[in-house]
């Protein structure tokens, strides 16, 4: 292997016969950014395995302006192995920041806020918007519901007025510097971690 090269090279023979292994990866090596336990596995096998251990958290992103941060949020959602990601607005979003982690997630798309709200009611999810607007509650003072769907707006416009009306709570991440707001991708990571720390006690020990 080339020094500092990510992943592993071709698998030694005889190859494992389990169908979860990808023959092309076994032959040519696996340079993907995946855990060692998933080396040489197919995408479908990895996703199926993750489905058995996902946390109950859902996240949602309003995609009205093709925000570049959506990829970052999706990558973070994969890191915390959330149950589902919901994209509201434009169907197409910039996947570069996701680093192909979207392949391992359950992602759903809704053209309108109303359709998203109906779907969340069906799933018994409480919509919690994350935005530092007037009337928002400090994250440190809130107990996030276990059945939360954390909703993030676009960088700049934030959570839409329509989404605010449907939110059980609007929470803000406390800040202590001079900037008015932090990057939405960073905010999403903080909020997701706080939920996991509150509810996935078997993970955060």
Secondary structure, DSSP 8 states (H G I E B T S, - for coil): --TT-SSB----SS----TTB-HHHHHH-B-SS--GGGTTB-HHHHHHHHHTT-EEEEEEEEESS--TTHHHHHHHHHHTTEEEEEEEE-S----GGGTTGGGGS-EEEESSHHHHHHHHHHTT-EEEEE---TT-EEGGG----TTEEEEE-BTTTBS-HHHHHH-SEEEE----SS-S---HHHHHHHHHHHHHHHH-TTT--
